[in-house]
Amino acid sequence: MKYLIIRTAGAMAIGMALGACGDKPQGMGGVRSDSAPYTGVGKSQYQQPGWKAGDKNSWEQQLKVRAQYGQNDYSRVASQ
């Protein structure tokens, strides 16, 4: 009986070890975009007014404005 338990536990351990070998690689599938983010995606309803697609300076300015006024909780609380 003792031999049967040891043998079963050993078989289970080998099965679990070999089961881990069947793992598939988990890559980031989908479309890869190699273009710069400031080039835009064309006309979109979500495009910020005042931003011109393809203009890097305009893109950087919009990011600065968004960081200062849209995502800065201190400026939000102070203005209320």
C-alpha positions in Angstrom: 0.0 0.0 0.0 2.8 2.4 0.9 4.6 1.6 -2.3 1.4 2.3 -4.3 1.0 5.8 -2.7 4.7 6.7 -3.4 4.4 5.4 -6.9 1.2 7.4 -7.6 2.7 10.6 -6.0 5.8 10.2 -8.2 3.7 9.7 -11.4 1.6 12.8 -10.5 4.8 14.9 -10.0 6.2 13.7 -13.3 2.9 14.5 -15.0 2.7 18.0 -13.5 6.4 18.7 -14.5 5.8 17.6 -18.1 2.5 19.5 -18.2 4.4 22.7 -17.8 6.4 22.0 -20.9 3.3 22.4 -23.1 2.9 26.1 -22.3 2.5 28.2 -25.4 4.2 31.6 -25.8 2.0 34.5 -24.9 2.9 37.3 -27.3 1.2 40.6 -27.9 -0.8 39.7 -31.0 -2.6 42.1 -33.2 -1.5 45.0 -35.4 1.9 46.6 -34.8 2.2 50.2 -35.6 5.6 51.5 -36.3 4.5 55.1 -37.0 5.1 57.9 -34.5 2.1 58.6 -32.2 1.9 62.3 -33.3 1.0 61.2 -36.8 -2.5 60.4 -35.7 -5.1 58.1 -37.2 -7.0 60.5 -39.4 -10.2 62.3 -38.5 -11.7 61.0 -35.3 -14.4 62.2 -33.0 -12.0 61.8 -30.1 -9.4 64.2 -31.6 -8.6 67.1 -29.4 -9.5 70.5 -30.9 -6.4 72.5 -31.7 -4.2 69.5 -32.4 -2.9 69.0 -36.0 -2.1 65.5 -37.0 1.5 65.1 -38.0 2.7 68.2 -36.2 5.1 67.0 -33.5 5.2 70.4 -31.7 1.4 70.6 -31.6 1.4 67.0 -30.1 3.9 67.9 -27.4 2.0 71.1 -26.5 -1.3 69.1 -26.2 0.4 66.6 -23.9 1.7 69.4 -21.7 -1.7 71.1 -21.5 -3.4 67.8 -20.7 -0.9 66.9 -18.0 -1.3 70.4 -16.4 -5.0 70.9 -16.5 -6.7 67.6 -17.3 -4.7 65.2 -15.1 -3.4 67.4 -12.4 -5.6 67.0 -9.3 -4.1 70.0 -7.5 -5.2 72.4 -10.3 -8.7 70.8 -10.3 -9.2 71.3 -6.6 -7.9 74.8 -6.6 -10.2 75.9 -9.3 -13.4 74.7 -7.6 
